[in-house]
Amino acid sequence: METFIQLTLVGLTTGTIYGIVALGFSIIYASSSILNFAQGDFVMVGGMTGALIYGTTQNYLLAALGALVAGVAIAGVVYFAAVKPLLARRASAIVIVMATLALAIVIEAVAQHLFGPSIRHLPPIVSGGSVQILGAAVGIQNLMVLAITIPLVVVLWLYLYRTRSGLDVRAVGVDRGAAELLGVRTRRITMGGFLVSGLLGALAGFLLTPILGATPTMGLSYSVTGFIAAVVGGIANPFAALAGGVVVGLLEVYVSGYISSSFTEVAVFLMLPIALLLRPDGFFVPKVARKR
Amino acid sequence: MRTSTKKVVLAAALAGLLLPLGACSAQSSADDGTSPIKVGVIGDFSAGSADMGVAMRQGVEMAADEFNADGGVDGREVELVFYDDEGDAQKATTGAQHLADREKVTAVLGNPNTGTAIATVKVTQARGVPQIVPIAQSPEVMEGDTEYTFRTSATNPMDIAVLVEYAKSQGWEKIGLLHDTSAYGLSGVDLIESQVAESGLDLVATERYEVGAVDLTPQALKLKNAGADAVVMWSLGADGARFALNTDGMGWDVPLLGGRGLLFNIFGELAGAAGEGTYATGGFDITKPEGAAFAEMMQDTFSTTDSIDFAVLGYDAASVLFDAMTRVGADGATDRDKVRDAIEETTDFPTVHGQEGASISFGPDDHEGASESAVVVVTYGPDGWSTN
C-alpha cells in the first residue's frame, strides 16, 4: 500500500508535467488543426533562458519573466515564420507539421550556439528537497510545478468554456471553415493559441529546470511524450490532453514500480497505437463531442 | 547539365585520390629538422560534451607550454593544431583526415568521446599517424587494429573493477544497479554484472530509465525492496543527482557509487546536500603533491579548475607523447613511425592523474597504458568531489 501511494503521487506529479506539454499541443491543435512539434522547444527555451538570466543576474523573478517572454517570443517566431505564411497559402496540414519539425531542429541548433552546450540549472523555488504525504515522499519543487500550473489551467478552462471569445476558439477547433464564415477571426485565434502555448511551455521548462537541469537538446523528448499524452487523452480538447498526460505519468511509474523499468518506454509508446485503434479521438473526449 | 555534374564529381573523386599521395611526398621533404613539430588535438570543443573536450585541450596546452619553455625537442618546439569534432563521429573522421593530410601533423591527441575516438582511430591507423587517446574509456576504442593507437586513460573495466572492489571493502554485499538507456548507460551494464559476480557480491536488481526522466522514485523503490545495501548508478550527472534526491526524499539512506559520468558540475548543482557522500571513480587526486601542483598551474593559466579530472588526462597524454619525441631526438621527431615506436617503448612514465605512483607503460602487445592505479575513488562533499 505504501508503495502504491508513493508510486501514485510520483505518477500524478510527473503526469501533470507531461500534461502541461500535452495541453500546449492541444491548444494549438484546437485553434488551428496543426500539430506543433516545436512544442518541446518552448519548454527548452523557458528552461535555458531562465537558467541563463539567473546565472548572470541572480534575480529569480527576472529569470522567470525572461523565460516567459522568451517562450512567447519563440512561439511567435514559429507562428510568423512557418505557420502563418503556410496557412495563407492553404498548405496541407502535413506540410505545416513538417515545417514545425524543421523549425524545432533550427531552434535547437540556434540554442546550442546562443546558450552553449552545457547543461544548466536553477535553484528550486523553495529549498528543502521533499515532503511526506501519506507516508510517501514528494519533491517540493514537483509540488511547486503543480501549485503554479494548475491555477493557470483552471483560468484557461474558464476562458474557453465560460467566455464568448473562448467559444470562438472552440468553434475554430471544431470547424475552421464554418467559424470563418460566421465571422470568427480564425487567424488571430491561431496566433493566440501559439502564444499561450509558448507561455505554458516556457513556464513548464522554467519550473522543471531545478529538477532536471536544462540542455539545448531536451526539447524533442518533451514533444514526443507530450504528443503521445495529447493523443491518448484527446488532442482536440486541451483538458482531455492534460488528463492524457496524467495517464502517461501513472502508466510510467506503475510499469516501472510493479513490472520492470525495462518496459517503461515500450509501454508508453504502445499507448499511441492502442489509443489510435480504440479511441482515435482520445480516451477523455466525451462521446457527444466526437465527430462521426 | 548532367554531363557537367558528372565531370565535377569525377574531378572531385580524382582529386580525392591524388591528395593523400601528394601529402605523403610533401611530408618527407618538408622536414628540415628545426621547424616546429605539429601535433593535432581533436575533440568536442563546442557541443554537448565540450566541458570535457575543452578541459582536455587546456591540459594539452599546459603540457605543450611547459615542454616548449623547457626547450622542446633539442630546441624544436611543438605546435598544436586544434580541430573541433563537435562530438560527431562524421566530423571526427573529416578532422582526422584534415590533420593527417593537410596539416601533416606528426601525431594526434584525442578524442575525449568514445564514438569520435573510434572514428578518428580508423583514419590515423590507415595513414600511419600515431594517436594517443587521453580520455575515452570504452574498450571498443581499442578493439580494431591498433598498431598506431595508444590509450593513456583507465578503461571502463578498470573503473568498474575499482568501484566494485571499493563496495566490497566497505562490506556492501547486495548491489543494486541503476543505469540509463543511452550508449553510456548501457556500456556499463555487462561489465558491472560480471565484475559484481566475479568479486563474490550479489547483484539483487537492475533498474533503468531514460536520460532526463522526471522522477526516479519508482526505480529507487524497486532497488530498496530488492534489499540493495549499495546502488551502483551508471548515470550522467543530472540523473545521478535526481536519484540522490529521490532516495533522500524517501528516507532511504543507501550508499551510491558511480562512474565518471557523475563528475560534471550539474551533479552538485542539482543534488546539493542530498548528493553528499556519493562515491565516483575519477582520475584526479588533489591530495598527492603532483595533483595539487597541477591544480595550481591550471588555476594560474586558465583561472579555473573546472573539469580538472579531464584536463589532467589531456596533460598526461601530451606529456607521454612529448617524452617519446624527446627520445627520438630533433632529427626524427616528425617521423611518424619513429614516434610510434618511441611511444611503444614508454615504460613507467609517471602520471599526474591516478593514485600515488601511478604510471603509464606500453609494449608491443599492450597499447593500454594505464592500470587500476590510475583510478581514484572520489566522494562528493560540500566542496565538490574530492579524494577519500
Chai-1 contact restraints between the chains, C-beta under 6 A:
chainA,res_idxA,chainB,res_idxB,connection_type,confidence,min_distance_angstrom,max_distance_angstrom,comment,restraint_id
A,T3,B,L221,contact,1.0,0.0,6.0,A-B,restraint_1
A,L7,B,P218,contact,1.0,0.0,6.0,A-B,restraint_2
A,V10,B,D215,contact,1.0,0.0,6.0,A-B,restraint_3
A,V10,B,T217,contact,1.0,0.0,6.0,A-B,restraint_4
A,T14,B,V214,contact,1.0,0.0,6.0,A-B,restraint_5
A,T14,B,D215,contact,1.0,0.0,6.0,A-B,restraint_6
A,I17,B,V214,contact,1.0,0.0,6.0,A-B,restraint_7
A,P117,B,A47,contact,1.0,0.0,6.0,A-B,restraint_8
A,P117,B,G48,contact,1.0,0.0,6.0,A-B,restraint_9
A,P117,B,A50,contact,1.0,0.0,6.0,A-B,restraint_10
A,S118,B,D51,contact,1.0,0.0,6.0,A-B,restraint_11
A,I119,B,A238,contact,1.0,0.0,6.0,A-B,restraint_12
A,I119,B,I266,contact,1.0,0.0,6.0,A-B,restraint_13
A,H121,B,I266,contact,1.0,0.0,6.0,A-B,restraint_14
A,H121,B,E269,contact,1.0,0.0,6.0,A-B,restraint_15
A,H121,B,L270,contact,1.0,0.0,6.0,A-B,restraint_16
A,G129,B,G249,contact,1.0,0.0,6.0,A-B,restraint_17
A,S130,B,G249,contact,1.0,0.0,6.0,A-B,restraint_18
A,A137,B,G249,contact,1.0,0.0,6.0,A-B,restraint_19
A,A137,B,M250,contact,1.0,0.0,6.0,A-B,restraint_20
A,L212,B,G212,contact,1.0,0.0,6.0,A-B,restraint_21
A,G213,B,A238,contact,1.0,0.0,6.0,A-B,restraint_22
A,G213,B,I266,contact,1.0,0.0,6.0,A-B,restraint_23
A,G213,B,L270,contact,1.0,0.0,6.0,A-B,restraint_24
A,V253,B,P218,contact,1.0,0.0,6.0,A-B,restraint_25
A,S256,B,P218,contact,1.0,0.0,6.0,A-B,restraint_26
A,G257,B,P218,contact,1.0,0.0,6.0,A-B,restraint_27
A,G257,B,L221,contact,1.0,0.0,6.0,A-B,restraint_28
A,S261,B,E207,contact,1.0,0.0,6.0,A-B,restraint_29
A,S261,B,R208,contact,1.0,0.0,6.0,A-B,restraint_30
A,S261,B,Q219,contact,1.0,0.0,6.0,A-B,restraint_31
